[in-house]
Amino acid sequence: MTIVNIHEAKTQLSRLLEHVAEGETVTIARAGKPVAKLVRYDADDREQRLGFLVGHGTVPDDFDELEADRIADLFGADGAASA
């Protein structure tokens, strides 16, 4: 683990990030007291899967028409055009 002061961190940031990318941890200190830690970012490797619920349920063939009359009533669709 490398410890650097804030001034050095500002002037040597690119070099410090190269070390961090290689797996080293860099601690940034102010007046000798640690205030921040630079560590390598490891992306979350989980894969987002589409269709992960396939086979766990069904959708009826008339899904688009289910409760159509009730929904029309709720929205005031009585067949008359509104002005």
Steps between C-alpha positions, in 0.01 A plus 500: 500500500630842401433813707529840329417853607234703321749713306677193363168337417394806298826517306543124451139386455559322167794303641304412814205379292734271305609342828138466612407335168770241573333418831691722742312706760596867535414697812484880478589685818469856626755600761592134540144386570327277241196664341433290188584166347538426128416142410449323169142503375378150419187512286212284605520199268139397545328457169157657460276233356185567305232240536619362834139421597428289191305193605390643836162628387267542207324786325150424374432540127233763569728707726448822301123473538489407870279741694475726189141603583588585860803703392291688242246583773774624732624741233151611407503348153124477450517544125415872503758740369597763752500866401 
